[in-house]
Amino acid sequence: MHTSEGSPLSAPKPRHPWRRALRVAVSAGLLAFLIFGVDWPEMLAHVSGINPAIAVLVILAWAVQLCVSSWKWQWALRIHGLRFPYVFLTRVVYIGFFLNNFLPTSIGGDAYRIYRTMPTTPPRSRAISAVVLERLVGLSALLLLGLVGALALYSMNALARAYVAFAAVGVAATIGLFVVVKLSSAAWRDSAIMQSRWIAPIKENLQTIGRARGAWTPLIGISLLFQVQAVLILYELFRAVDVDIGLAQAAVITASAGIAAVIPFSINGLGIVEATIAGTAVATGVSYEAGLLVALLMRVLLIPLTLLAGLMYAFEPRDTPSFPHKPEYGNFRSPG
């Protein structure tokens, strides 16, 4: 494994180890609380009904989803004028997946992806911007699918109505912020703050993203494909424990779990994601035990894929493909 100076694993120790201890405590406390409320006869009934074939299918679906993730990231990089081979990016995505599950933070995988695609010419922040863009577009696609599911359940479910209301407020706030920024852009465009060494690269990356309109369609399309896979995987996991739910319910549960995964108060969302899936399952008409079992099953079934990704990290060649040093706009072709 890579332990040489400059690698992600050689980073200095955190200055506040108590934060990590607090996250461990939060994860352990939440899991203990969730398990305490289980109706064990019903839980064991769901466990006995697990379909191994569907479980294997889910693992394979996750493997395919990681390949789709690298395709999505490839377009985000191309928007920033950075071109890398698909096979290289797929390997980096798998290794990032391993780091996300191995390290006590979800930042590890993204930090590694940035490290492996950092350009040698300014703005070097393009690699950071590409990951942020891919994450934001992906989350937006997931929230959109959740909104579609909430609209389908609107007349019969209070959670769905709350989801639609929050979505409406979020859209209105986003539009309002965009209008304010647009109207005041002339006043602060050439200000000293915008020319500072920290803000100027962000401004340049935003301008790059705005000009690369031809690549937005595939990025959004692949992001939707990725999140549709996530919804279908959760849907199949409920089927694996012999629970029938609708795709609308699966979309709302998946979107809620996606939001919970962003909350940085536990280890890799452990405990928070499980509580969200179980709670949202109950709110959409599924039993608490079924929701919690599916959440725990997700953690268990990710282990084989994580071990495979760990092997890829252990034997990863130290090659970084060449890429153009200047952004390329227009005539975006399908990456591959």
DAVEN-V803536 format. One record per run of one state. SS is the DSSP state (A for helix, B for strand, O for the rest). FROM is the first residue (numbers start at 1). LEN is the number of residues. If there is no record, write none. Layout:
SS_FROM_LEN ; SS_FROM_LEN
This chain:
O_1_7 ; A_8_3 ; O_11_6 ; A_17_20 ; O_37_3 ; A_40_9 ; O_49_3 ; A_52_28 ; O_80_6 ; A_86_17 ; O_103_4 ; A_107_11 ; O_118_8 ; A_126_27 ; O_153_1 ; A_154_3 ; O_157_1 ; A_158_31 ; O_189_10 ; A_199_13 ; O_212_1 ; A_213_28 ; O_241_6 ; A_247_16 ; O_263_4 ; A_267_3 ; O_270_2 ; A_272_12 ; O_284_4 ; A_288_27 ; O_315_22
